[in-house]
Each structure stands twice: as C-alpha cells, then as structure tokens.
C-alpha cells in the first residue's frame, strides 16, 4: 500500500472531522475538532480538542455526540484555536467524510477571523462519502458508521470527532484498494465526466488512470470482483409439461398437507420449521379458489407464513391445470415484501421443494436504465449536465459494470429523488428499450425482462405496476389469468396515489428545459432536431417552426412562474407555534371559487400550452416528411420528441381538469409546501370511486383473484375492505372470505392495557411521564406510535434531557437519521426507545427483545381535512350513511390493527401494548377496536398501576 499511495501522491495526508451544534455554518458552532495525519497509510499524529460554542448545545446534539454543555464550559471557542488547527493541517491533502460540511465550517471561521482562506483552497481535497457512494454503491446507506462497519472498523463512539476522523482515514484506504480493481476505461470515463468540475475526488481518479496507463493496463476490460451478490430478476425455466390429472388424483386437502403438514415436504427440508394449521388451511383455500375459478379474501395473521401459503398452491396449480397459457401475477405493496418473495421464497420453492416453474421480478419502466439513452447522455455530457451535478452520476458508471438487471434500486449511491432530472434523461422511456431503437443493446434491460415475463409462469410486481398496467393501452404485464394481491389493505390507498394527476412548477420547468433551454449553450430536444437537420441538410425547412417553438417555450416559462407565484401570494402557508412554515393541503370543488381572479392567468396558461403542443406536433410531422426516404435515422429522435409531446399533452389535460373542476366523480386539491426558502405549489386530482377503477381495470377479467393481508377484517367482517377494493362488485357468491387466524399463543405472549385518565385527549406531559417511567423502571425495548409529527416532537423535547441523563438511547422519526437507520439502531441497542409516526404503524418487523413494549398514544383516525378523506366523508353523507361509523372507524381500526401487530412477530416474542387513548373504553365505537385485539383488554388507573402491572407481566418466567 505504501508504494501505491506514493504513486497517488497520498503518502502524507490529513483527515479532519468537526462536531457542530447544527448544519448551518453561519448560525451554528464547532464543539469538537479532530485532525489525524496519515503517513504511508498509518495514523501518526493526532490533534483533537473540544470547543465552547458560546451557547447551550441543543439536546439533539448532546444525544447524538455525547458532548454536553458542561463538558465545553471551560474550553476556548474554535476561533481561538483556529490557527492551531490550520497549522496542523498545513498544505497536506485533506480527507473527510462529506468533506463539504467540514470545509464550510472551516471557511466560515476563517472568514470570521479575517484570515486568508486561500491557504485552505490550495490543499487537495478528497471525500470518502462520494467515493463510498460510487465503489460501495450496494450498501443500504453511506453514512460513516455504516461504511466503517462494512470495512471492519468499530463504530463505537461514533459522532466524536477523533473516532470519526480515524475511521474516515481507514475507509479512505479501503476505498482506494476498491477503486484499483477497475480498468483504465472506467477512469477515463469518470475523468471526462468530472473535467471542469470541483469534485473533491477528481485528482484521485486522474492519478488512478495515470497509474494504470504507466502499468500498461489500458486495454483491460475485465469485470472487477466485488463484495456484492449481483441480483438477477429471472429464476427457473418455464413449465414445459403439466400433469392434467394431478387434481383428479389428489384432493386439495391432501396436497396442502403434503407440503405444509408435520411430515410434509417443507418440514423435511427446512430446519426448525413449525407446521401451522393456519398455513395449511390457507394453502387449501388458495388451491380450491384456483380450481373453482373464484375470488378469495384471506386474512392471515402474523406468523402464518402466507407467502408460501399462496405461492406453493399457485405453482402446483400451474403444473397441474393442463394449460400452457396460464400465468400468475403476485402484487405486493412494499419493495421489501416484493424482494422477500422473489429472493427468498421463490428460490426456496425452486431449489428445496424442487417444483418446476419460471418466475420474473418486474418493475415499472422508469426503474430501469436505458443503455442507449445513458451512452448518448455521456457522449454529450457537456450539453446534458452542468458541472455542479456531475459527481452524482459516478456511482452509475461503477454500477453499470456489474448490474444484470439495470434496476436502479440496486444502486444506493445514486439518489433518484435528489437527481430526478438526471434519471429522467437516462431511464427507459416508450419508444426505446422495447423497440428497434435499442436493438444494438438487445433491448437494454427493460426489453429483456419484458420478453422474459412473456414466458414466465409467475411474475412478481408491486401494486403500482399492477395499477399502471390496468390503466395503460400498451400493457406492461403479460396476459394473466390469476392475480394474487398481498398487503391488500393498501390497494385502495395506492390506487388513489396512482390514479392521481398532478401539475406543479418543477414538473413543467423540467419539461420546458427538455424542449429548449439556454442561449449561449443550447440544450434540449429542439437543438437535437436542429443538429439532425443540419446533418441531413434540411435545416432551412424547419427553422421557422423552431424559432416559434423557442419563443413559445420562453413565454410559457414566464407564464408558469407567474401563475404559481400568484397562488403562493394569495394562499399563504401556515406557521406553527415555533414560527416555522408548514404546508397547506386543501380540497376544492370549483377552481374559480378557491382561486378568484385567476381567469386571465388560467386562460393564458392553457392557450400557451396548447400552442406549444400544436407546434411540437407540427414539427414532428414535418420531420417525418423530411426523412421519408430514410426513416430509421429518425427513430431515436422521433421517440424522444414523441415522449415530450405525450408529456406535454398529459399536463395540458391535467391542467384543464384541475382548473375546470366541478366534476363530482373527481377529488381536487391544491398543496402548498415550504422547503427551506422554496415554496412549492401543486394542483392535483384523482378519481373519487377508485374501487370502481380497481374492479373494472384489475379484477373484472381475472379468472381467480386472491386478496390477502394480516388485516382485512373490521368488526369481524370483510365487507368494508371488499367494498373499498372493488372485490364485492364481483358476484358475491363467487367470493370466499376466510380468516385463518394466527399460530401465536397471544394469551401467553402479550397483554393489552389501557390507561384511564380524566378529561379528553391525553397531554404530551402525561405521555412523556409514562415513557420515562417505563424506560427507567422496566428497562425493555419500547416503541411509541404517534399520529402526528407535532405530538411526537412535543414528547421528544420533554423526554430527551431525562433519557440523556439516564443513558438510555432515544430514537425519534424526524430527529436524526432515516427510518431504516433508526430501526437498525433500535434493533441493535437493547432497552432503547423509539418514537415513530405514520410509516412505523406498519411494515416494521422487530423480532425479539428489542421491542417488548408498544405504546399507542392515540387511536389512528384519518385526518378530516385530508382531501381524499374529506371527499369520501361527503360521499357517505350524500348517500345517507354514517360517515364516522362506516368510514372513519373502519379506516382507524385497520391501521390500529397494523400498529398492534408490530409487537408479536414470532412464537418466542413476548410483550405489552399500552394504549393511552381511553376513547377505546368510554366511546361506543371503542368496541370495534377491542374486538380486533387478540387478548382481553385491561384498564389500569394511572401510571402507578400501569407500572405495577407491567412489572408483574415481565416478572413472570417467560421464555
């Protein structure tokens, strides 16, 4: 390594790390600095010290770093020790993890003390965060602790400057070793991308390519061996022959027992498998439904193993129905379940149970990269991407060396949400991967997997793709006769989201930029057309219409900004008690009532969109006549222009809907949000009766449909969920509804307590007091579920100082770390406490003693002002129904059941649910919540009795 570092001019470098009171260098302060000098790859010198920020350290920072206000009281502020830090750094190369953060603080302090900051700018800079995103793109995140642990280094005492600096230096060396696995061509590509940018790792890539060139390794095109199991999205081979007599010879009961019984095939191959009556029963129901071509709604509680209970029967049916053209689509709500089905359950059935079938994992078009568009994007990088954004695509360069699927979700180093404009330029689009345009790449990735799905027996998708396929004329899914919808309680919610049409300023600005942007350096589809016509010597033929399009784009850009700006000036966003802005989301029925005096703006907006649409259509028609003798040359450009026209047409249609309004079949709303200094405005609409949409477009033509979830029943009935998903629009006699229960012995494994209190809604101070006592006196893993961020935040502020003093880890959604990171920490640190809101009520799987107390702070009723909720309530009232009992309560019960289900996840789990909302006892509708709890509910009078009851439960000898 010593010689390699010498060749890379890194024999001597310094790693720096700051701990600060916040993220803003102008308002926050340094509380700890550490610099570590590495010589020949070894840490040789360390300079670390605490600093007094001049004000109290926020409690969140104290909890994160362990650095308290008391610890720094006698320390000097960083201004006083700046010279010391700069002297230590000298002119050495500087390495940091997210180095931009550290340098921003360093430069701010230099500015304050009026030092010459050019001394810092002379240093070469390296960023391990960006390097990790590229070369460890497969890690689920690239925080320093995650990368350090992956490289084999301890993350104990993370968020202390010296520990973080030491780990940063170590992972820097690991990343250099990893980078050296790649060939000269890779670094040439990276160097070309980063030319002219301020990317901190630009010099490293340049030196790596020079090293390869000097070693004579320019021609190597080997694929590096890395520590990543490259996922595939096709498993097995299509069933070639079927046993027509399988179900004539054997009953469904016997077949279910053959696989799920005590002496069944699963028990024979799966160690520690526990046969479950409920799983066998569900498998039989699925088999019966497939054979009788009926619909089944099956509620299968936690622990049943419902995935195998529908997959195995489906594959048996495919092998025994005597038809070659049958196919099963399995649709799940979450990516986690989709990947669990495909990468865990499907291989088990194929490899261990030896059942023949072919399965494909299929996602929506915009999940896949297009090789044609990617290579075109790179070839024209000077025009396609500004300098500031080029670092973002380096992880794609590395990932493309390895991926078999082209599914961007594999690449956690590239953040689609943050780089949506880039992804939009390189992902698959209509007219590319499934046409001759991408023929040289054999259909890229989407074309290949679509082709594979046509030959598959089982296709695994998510709810969104299922709905997209049903709404599209050009179907993404192959023909199928059987549909299995897992997590079916989310189908209606996903339908509202999918069928929604939205329009906002960023969307339109992005589209207009795709059409034409720039004056000195032009970019966009119009420039592509001009360049093409120049090559074929037809430029004069299109110049007049091109100039009109440019003018139209310019006018529409101004109109768009003006329109949305007027909305923000007349419809103010709200401020909370702390003076911070928060969003407004409000339903309207008629646009002119919600937005008076907008007639001129809406008319101008619509006219200019129509004019631009007509001109683009005219340009495309003109181009087709110009290339009539050699149309294949225009294929790619035609696809791009056609997609642009289609997108503009969609926005035209959406705008017309949202400004006309006054359609009883639609829900209309506007949303104004605040993000930093930016204010965003969105107009949207979605069908009111999505259950009709689901029935007509998804369920109606299916031979058999299975809807399953752990939570389908309300008041011991499937009526509500059947109605909301459209399942009961089918012939009711052909719909079977069964709850198979759960294999857990809830009476032995859990208790449910409601805490009685005086008055109405429980106060944050009471919640805080209970959580503090539970954490201090019971010392078990605790998760508290809230129904709003504001109430969670209020409780967090009240308990954080006490938890810090007690040394108990407190994790809270929205208070440091992503959902996945705080869940990982919650699982890892026993007796920690986690506060979560909406997304934690379901899809969270914490097995074992990390979670033994679940606190429900409030019954999860829908928010009345939410546009979709408000519209449904109004519809119920118009139909003469009780909207509270027939809509609010069922929605709350389903979510409540999901929340309670977070506690017991295995046969060995034990725990207590503590409900702090006494409406469950004192209101008539409370019985619907009680009925769905798998144990008898108990009411305790106040904190003391609660703590005593909890102590008694855990005091028992429970294994």
N, C-alpha and C positions, 0 to 999 in steps of 0.2 A: 504493500500500500504506500510505503514511503516514496518509492520511485514514481508511482502513478501520480501522487499528489504534487510531486516536483514537476512532472510534465504538465500538470494542470495549473501550475503556479499557485498551489494551495498548501505548500509546505508549512506556512505560518499564517493562521487566520484567527480572528476573534469572534466569539459568539456572544451576542448581547440579548438580554431579556429585561423588560420592565414589568412590574406590577403597579397598577394605577387605580385611582378611585373611580374611573369610568372610561368611556371610549372617546371622549372629546378632548383633544389636547388644549383647546382654548379655555375650557372651564374646569377640567379635571387635573389631577396632580399625580406625580410619581410617588409611590410609597416604598418601592424597593427596586434596586438596580443590581444586576449581576453581569459581569463580563468574564468570560473564560477564554484564555489563549490556548489554542491547539498548535503544537509543533510536531510535525511528522505524524500527524494523526492521533496524538496523545494530549490530554489536558495537562498543561504545565503551570499556568498561572491563573489565579482567581482573584477577582475584585468584586466584593459584594457588600452592600450596606443598605440599611433601612433609611427612609426619609420621612420627614414630617410634612404632610400636605398643607398644613395651615388651617385645617378644619376637620371635623369628625369624619372618620371613614364610614361610608354607608354600610349598613348591616349586611347587605347582599355581598359586598366585597369582603367584609370580615369573615362571613361564612365561606366564601369561595377560597380565600387565600390563607385564612388563619391569622392574618395580620390585624391587630386591633389598634384602636386609637391610643390606648395606654402604652402599647409597645413602641410607638413612634414619638411619644410626647417629648422625650429628651433628645431626639435626633434632629439634625440640621435639615432644612429643606433641600431639595435636589439642586436648586440654583446655586447653593453654597458648595456643592460637591461636583458641579458640572465639569469644572476644569480637571478634577481628579479622574472622572470617567473618560473625558476626551483624551487625556494623556495616556490612559491605559489602552484605549482603542488605537491611538496613533494613526498611521496610514495603512494599517493592516486591512485585508479584506474582511468585511463584516457579514456574518451569517446570522439569520434569525428565522423564527417560525412565524409567518405572516409579518415579515420584516417591515412592511409599510407602516404598521401600527407603531412599532418601536421607534422608527425613524421620525414619524410625525411628532411624537413627544419630544424626541431629542432636538429636532429642529425648532420646535416651539420654545424650548428652554434656551436654546442658543439665541433665538430672536429676542427673548425677554432680557437677557443679559448683554445683548448687543455684541455678541461675539461674531466673528466672521465664519459663517456656516459653510464657506467653500471648502474648508478643511474636511468636512464630512462628505461633501459631494465628490471629492477626489477618491474616496475609498470605493473599491469594487464591492458590489452587493450581491448576496445570494439568499434565496428564500426557500427554506425546506418545505413550507406549506405548498407552494406551487410545484416543487419537484415531486412531493408525495402524491399530489393530485394527478400527476402525469404517470409516474412509474409504479405507484401503488393505487391505480385508479379503481381497483376492485374492492378496496376497504370501504366499509359502510359509511365512514366519515374520515376526515383528515385532520382532526384535532391532534394536538401534540401528544396528549396521553394515549390516544388510540394508536398513532404511528409508533410511539416509543415502545408500547407493549408489544406491538406486532414485530418490532425489530428485536425484542427480547430484553428490553430495559425496563426497570421498575418505574412505575408512575406514582409511587408513594411520594407524598409531599409535593404533588403537582400544584401548580399555581403559586409556588415560591420561586423567585427569580433564579436562584442558583441551580435548583433541581431542573427547572425548565431549560436553562442555558446549557447545562451538561447534557441533557437528553437531546437537545437540538443539535449540538455538535456531533453526538454519536450517530444520530439518524442521518445527518448530512453525509457522513462517511458511508453509511449503508446505502444511501440513495446514489452516491457516486458509483459504488460497486454495481448497483442495479442498472444504472444508465449505461455502464460499459458493456452490457450484454447486447446492445443494439448496434446496427450497422451504420456505415458511413452515409448511406442514402437517407436513413431516418434523420440524422443530424443535419444533413444538407437541407432536407425539407423544413425542419424546425428553424434553421438559420435563415432560410428565405422568408419564413413567416414572421420572424422576430426582427428582421432587418429594419432599422429606423425606429424601433420601439425602445421603451425604458424598462423592458422586462429584466428583473434582477438576475436572472439566470442565463442571460444571453451570452455572456462571456464563457460560462461553463460549457454550454453547447458548442460554441465555436472551438474551444480548446479540445473538446472530445473529438470533434470531427478532424481537427488537425492531427491529433494523436493517431486516429485510425488511418488517416492519409499517410502519415510518416511510417506506419507499420505495414503499409501495403494492403490494407483490408478494405479497399474501396469497393471491390466487386461482390462482397458477401451479401447474400440475400436470405440468410438463414432466419428462421423464426426463433427468437430468444426463448429459452426455457425459464418460465417464471412460476412463482408460487401461487398459481391461480388455476383452478379447475375450470377450463373453458366450457361454459354451458352449451348444451345442444337443445334444439327445440323439436326434435323428432325422435321418437323411441319406437322400436319394433318394426314389424312388417305387417302389411295388410293381411287380414284373414283370407286365406285362399280357398278353403272349403269349409262348409258348415255341416253340422250334424242335424239333419232335418227332424230326426226322431228323438232328440235329446229330451224335450219336454213331454213327449208322449211316454217315454220310458221311465221318467223320474218326476216325482211331484216337486213343486216349488219348496215345500217344507223340507223334504229330504235334501234338495240341492242346497238350501240355506244352511242346514245342519252339516252338510258335507264340508263346508268351508268355515262356518262360524261356531260349530259345536265343540264340545270338550275334546273330542277325538278328531276334530276337523283338520283340514289342510293348513289353516293358519296357525293353529296350536302346534302343529308338527314342525313348522319351520321358524316360528317366531318365539324366541326365548322370553319367558315371563309373561306370555300372552295370557290374559284372563278372559275366558269366554263370557260373553254378556248376553243375557236373554234378549235385551233390548236391541242389540245389534243384529242378532239372528232374526228377530221379528221384523225389523226394518228391511232387511235383505229380502225376506219373503214378500213383504208388501210391494217392494220395487219390482220383483220378478212377476208377481201377479198383475201389477199395473201394466208392465211391458207386454205381457201375454194377452191381456184383455183390452189393450189399447185404451186405457183410461188415465185420468189425471189423479194424482195423489198429492195431498198436502201432509207432510210428515214432520211433526215436531219431535226432534231427537235431542234430549238434554245433554249437557256437558258430560263427556266421558263415554258416550255411546260408541264413538268411532264411526260417525255417519258417512264419512268419505268412502271408506272401504265398503260400507253397507249399501252404497248405491253404485260404486264402481264395479265391484265383483259381479253383481247380478247383471249389470249392463253388458259386461264383456261376455258373460255366459249367454245372454240373450243374442248378442251379435254372432256368437259361434253356433247358435242353435236355431236361428229363425229361418234358415233356408233361403234368405235373400242376400244378394251381394251389394245392394244399393242402400242399405240402411246405415244410418250414422247417428251417433250420439253427440250432442253438444252439452258440455258442462260449463255453466257460467257461475263465477263467484264474484263477490263484491270487492274483496281486497286483493291486492297484489300478493300479500303474504300467503293467503289460502290458495291462490292460483298456483304459486310456485311450490307450495307444500304438496298439492295434488300432483303436479307434474314431476317434481324432482324427488319426491319421497314415496308417495302411494303408488303411482304408476310403475316405477321401477320395481317396487316390491311385488306387485301383481305379476309383472312380466318375468322377473328373474327368479323369484322364490315360489310363486304359485304356478309358474310355467303355463300361464294362459296366453295363447297367441292373439295378438292384436297390434294395431299401429295407432299411436297417439301423437298428436301435434299440439304444441303450445302456440297459440295465435293471438296477436295483439293488433290494435288499430294501426292503420297505415303510418301515422305520424310518430310511432315509436321506433321506426326503422330508419337507418341512414341509407341514402341512395348513393351508390358509388359514382354514378355519372355526375350528379349534382355536386358531390364532395370534391371530385377531381377538377371539375370546372371552377368551383369556388376557390380551390388552392391555386389553380393556374392563373386566375385573375385576382389574386389576393390584394393587389394594390388598389383595385377598384371596389372589391366586395366588402372589405373590412378595414375600419380605421385602426390606427396604431394602438389606441388605448384598450382595444378589445381582443387583441391577437393572442395574448397569453392564454385566454380561455380555451382555445382550440388545441393546445398542445396535448392534453390528455386524449383527444380524439386520434391524433397522429399515432400515439403509442397503442391505444386500444385497437385500432384498425389492424395492427399487426397480428392480433390474437383472436378477435371475435369470429365466431362461426355463425352467429345469428343476426348481427347488425342491430340488435335491440339495445337502445341507448341506456336502458335502465341498468345494464351491466356496468356502465361507466359512471361511477360516483364522483369521479374527478371533474366531469363536465356537468354543470348545473343547468338543466334545460330551463327552469323557471327564471333564473337570472340572465340567461342568454337566449331567450326565446327567439329574438330576431335572427340570431345566427342559426339556430336549429331550423328555423323556418326555411332558410336558404339551402339546407343540405339534407333535410329529411325527405322521405319518399312522398311524392305527390302524384295525383292522377296524371296519366299520360307518360309516366316514366317506367317504373320497375315492372309493370305488368304489360308493357308494350315493347315494340321493336327499338325504341329509343335506348333502352338499357340491354339490348341483346348482346352486346360485346361483353357484358358482365354477367351474362346468363340470368338476367332478371334481378341482379343485385341480391338483396336479402328478402325483401317482401315478395318479389315474384316467385322465388324458390319456395318459400314457406306456404304461399297461397297454393302453389302447384302441389306441394306435399299434402296440404289439407284436403284437396280433392280426392286423394287416395287414402285418407285416414279413416279409421273406424271411430275414434274418439277425438274430438277437438276441444281443448281447454281454453276458455275465453273469460273475459270479465263482463260484468253487466253492461258496461258502456259499449263494448263492441257488439254485444247481442242487440242492444237497442239501436246502435248505428246501422247495423246490417238490416234491421227491420224497416228502418226509415229511408233506406237508400235504394235507388233503382239499380245501381251496379253493386250487387251483393258482395260483401267481403267474405262471408261464410259460404262453405259448400252447402248443397242441399242436405237437409237432415230431417229425420222423422221423429227423433226423441230429443227432448230438452230436459235437462236437469238444472234447476236454479238453486244453488246453495246460497246461504245467507239471504234467503228470500225476503226477510223482513225489511231489507234495504232496497228492494226492487223499485218500489214506488218513489222513494226519495231520489234514487239515481235516474229514474225516468224524468222527474221534474228538472233535474240538472241537465240531462242530455237534451231534452226537447226544448230547453230554453234558448232563446235567441237574444244576443246582446250586442250593443254597439257603444264604443267609447272612443276617446281621443287617441290613446296609444294604438288601438287596432287600426283606425283609419290613417293615422300618421305613418304607421308601418307599411300599410298598403300603398299609400301615395309615394313613399320612398322607393318601394319596389317598382313603381311605374316610372318615376323620374325624380332624381334628386341631384343637387349640385349644379354649379355654374362653371367654375374653373375646371373642376374634375367631375364630369357627369357620370352617374351610375343609374342602373335601372333597366327595365325591360325595353323602354323606348330607345335607349342607347344601344342595347343589343340588336334591336331591329335596324337601327341606322347603320351600325357596323356591318351587319349582314348584307344590307342592300348596297353598301359601298363596295363590298367584295364582289357582288354579282352585277355591279354597275347599273343599279336601278334606283340610286339614291334620289334622283330628281322626282321620281314617281311618287315618293311618299313624303317628301319634305313639307308640303303644305299641311297635310293632316298631322304630321309630327309636331309642327310648331303650334298648331291649335291644341293638341293634347297637352303640351308643356304649359301653355297659358292656362288651360282648364285645370291642370293639377295645381298650379300656383294659386289660382282663385279659390279652389276647393280647400286647399290647405289653410288659407286665411279664414274662410267661412267656417271651417271645422273648429278652429281655435276659438273664434269669436262666439260660436254657438254654445260650446261647452263652458266657456268663460262666463257667459251671461247667466247660465244656470247656477254656477257657483256664487255669482254676485247676488242672486235673488233668493237662493235656498241655502241658508247658512248651515254649516256643520255645527254640531253641538260641542259643548265643553263640559268635562266632568268636574267634580269637586276640586280637583288639583289644577284646574285651568288648562288641562290638556284636551286637544281636539279628539273627538271620536266620531265615527261615521254615522250617517243617516241612511236608512233604508226604508223607503215608504212606498206603499201601493197607491196607484191612482187608477181611475176608471177612464177618464177622458183627459187627454193631454192638455187641451186648452184650459181646462179647469185647474189643473195643477200648475200649468205654466202660462198664465195670461200674458198677452202682449208679445207672443213669440211667433205670430203669424208670418211676419216678414222673414224672420230667420229660417223657419222651417220650410217656407216656400223656396227661398234661395238655395238652401241646403239640398233639397230634393231636386231642384232644377239642375244644379251643377253636377250632382251625381249622375243624373240621367244623361246629361250632355256628355260627360266623360265616358260613360258606359257606351253610348252610341258611337262615339269617335273610336274607342278601342275596338269595338266590333267591326267598324268600318275598316280600320287599319288591318285587322286580321283577315278580313275578306279580300282586301287589296293585295296583301302578301300572298295569299293563296293563288291569286291570278298571276302574280309576278313569277311564281315558282312552279307554275302548272306543268312545265316540262321536266322538272327535277324536284318533285315534292318531298322526297326523302331527305333532302338537305335542310328542309324547314321543319322536320319532325320535332326536334328538341325545342326550338324556339316557339313553335306552334303550341306545344304542350305548356310551356311557361306562360305564354300570352293567354291561352285558353283558361288556365287556372286563375290568372289575375282577373280576367273578365268575370269568371264564375264567383270569385270572392267579392268583387265589387257589386255584382248582381245580388249576392246574399245580403250585403249591407244596405243596398237600395231597398230590398224587400223588408228587411228588419226595421229600417228607419220609417218606412211607410206604415208598418204595423204599430210601432210604438208611438208615433205622433198622431195617428188617426185614433187609436184606442177604440173605446166604445164597442167592444166585442165581448159579449157575456161568456163566450167559450174560452177566453184568454185571461191570464193574470198579467197585469202591467205594473212595473215599479221602476223607481229610479234609486240609485245608490250613490251617495257622495262620501268619499273616504279621505282621510288625511294620512299621508305617509311622509313624515319629515316635513319639508317645505312644500311638497307636492300635494295638490288636491285633485283627486280623481273623480270623474263623473261617469256613470254608466246608466244607460236606459236598457230595459230588458222586458221580455215577455215569455210566457210559457203556457201550454195548454192547461186548463183547469182540470179536465177529466182525463188525467193520464192513464187511469185504469182502462178506459176505453181504447186508448192508443196501444197499451200493452196487449190487450185482448185481440184487437184487430190485426196488429202488426207482428205479434210474437206468438201468442198462444193458440189462436184460432185454427191454424193449419197444421198443428202438430198432431202426430199420431198418439203420442204419450208425453205428458209433462209431469215432472216431479218437482214440487216446491218444498224445500226443506230448510230448517233452521233450528237453533236451540230455543227460539222464542217466536212462536206463531200464534199462540192462543191468547185471547183476552176473555176473562170471565168464563173460562173453561169452554170456549167456543172458537172455531176457526172463521166465523162469519166475517169479522172485521177485516182480517188480513186477506181473506178470499175476495172480498169486495174491493179492497184498495188495490189489489194486484190484477183484478180483472178475471181471476180464476173462476169466480162464481157466475160469470157471464156464460160459461160453458154449461152444457146440460148437467144440472146438479146431480142427477142420478149417476152420472159417469165420474163424479168427483168424490174420491175417498179421502176422508180426513182422519188421521190417526196420530195420537201422541204416545210414543213408545216409552216415555219416561227416561230416567237416568239410573245408571248402575250404582251411583253413590248412595251410601247409607247416611243421609243427611241428618237423621235424628241423633246419630252418634258423632257426626263430624262438625256440626255447626249449631250455633244459637243465633236468634234474632231478637234484639232488644230495641224497643222504642223508648226514648227518654221523654217523659212528660214534663211540660213546663207551662207556666202561666202565660196567658195572652196569646198573641198571634205568632208571627214569624220569629224564629229564633235569631238572636242578635250575634254578630261576629264575636263579641267578647265572650259569649257563652260557648260558642264553638271552639274558640281559642283555649278557653279554660279546660274544656273536656280533652282536647288533643294534647295539651301539656301534661295533664294528669295521666292520660293513657300512656304517653311516651315515657314518662318518668317512673310511674308505678307498675306498669305492666311489662314494659320493655319487649315489645313484639313489633314485627313489621306492620306498619299502618298505611293504608291508602284512604284518603278522604276525597269524596267526589262532590264537586260543586256544579251549580247550574249556570254560573256566570263568572267571567274573569274578574269582575269588580269585587264580588263577595270573596273569591279566592284571594285576591290581592289584599283585601282588608284583614283577613285572618292571618295571612302570611306576615304582614307587618307587625301584628300583635304577638305572634309566637316566635318569630325569628330570633330576637335577642335572648329569650329564655333557652331556646334549643341550642344556641351557640354556647351559652354558659354551661349547659348540661353535657355538651359534647355529642349531641345527637344530630345525625345527618338529616337536614331538612331539604327536600327537593320539591320544587313547585313549577308547574307549567307556566311558561312566560317569564320565569325569573332565573334565567341562566340555563342554557343547554336545550337541545331539541327534544322532542318527545321520545325518540329512540334512545338518546344518550341518558336522559334521566331515568328511563326504565331500566337500562343496563346497570346504572349505578344502584338503583333501588334493589335489583335482584342480587347485586354483589355485596351490598353492605347490610348486614342483618340488623334488625331493630331500627332501620331508618324510617322516615315518614315522608310520604309523597302526597302532594295536593294536586289534583287534576280536575279538569273540566271536560267539556263535551266529548272529545275524542278518547278520553280514558274510560268512558262508560261502556265501551265495547271494544273487542279486538285486542284486549290486553291479556296476556297469558303469563301469570306469575305463579309458578308451581313451587310448593314447599314452604318453608318457614319465613321466606322473605315477605310474604303477605299473610297475616293471620287475623288482622282486624280491618274491616272495611267500614268506613263511616260515610253514611249518606246524609249530607247536610240539608237537602231539600228535595222534595218529590219533583221529578224532572218533567214538569208540564211544558208544552210548547210555548214559545213567546208569542203572545197575541198579536203583536204589531208586525211580525214577520209576514211579508206579503202573501206567501203561499198559504200560511196558516189562516190569515185574515180572510182570504178569498174562500177557503173551504168552510170556515165557520159561517160565513154569509150564505153559502150554498145550502148548508144544513138547515139554517133558519128559514130560508125561502121554501124549502121542502117540508116545513113544519116539524122538523126534528129538533131534538135537544142537542145542540152542538157541543155542550160541555160533556154530557154523559156519553154521547155517541162519537165524539171526535177527540176532544182534549184528553179525556180519561184513557181511552184505548191507546192513544199515542204515548201518554206518560207511562202506562203500565208496561208496554213493550220495552221502553227504554229503561224503566226501573228493573225489569227482569234481566235485561242485559247487564245492568250495573251490579245487581246482586250476584250474577253469575261469574263475576271476576274473582270471587273468594275461593270457592272449592273447585280446583282444576284437576285433582287426581284422587284416587281412593285413599291415599295417605294424608291428604291435606286436612287440617282442622282450622276452625276459626269462628269469628263472631262478626255479624253485621250489626252495626249500631245506627239506628235511624233517628235523626234529630228533628224530624218533621212530624209533629204529633197530629197532623190532619189525618194520618192513617188510622188514628183511634177515634177522633172526635167528629169526622165528617162522614156522611153516608157512603160516599164513593170510596172511602178507605178500605172497605171490604174487598174491592177488586184487587187492590194491591196485596192485601193479606192472603187472598186465595191463591196467588201465584208464588207465594213463599213456600219452600219445601219443608219448613218446620213450623211448629206452633209459635206464634209471636208472643213475646213477653214484654210487659210495660214496667219500667222502673221509674221511681220517683226521685229524679235528680241525680247529680253527679256521684254522690257518696254511694248510693245504692247501685248505680251502674258499675262503678269501680269494684265494688264488693262482688257483684255478680260475675264480672269478667274474671276476677281473680279466682273465684270458685271454679269456673269452667276450666281455666288453664291449670288450675291446681290439681285437676284430675289426672290420673295416669293415662295419658293419651299417646299412642304410638303412631 
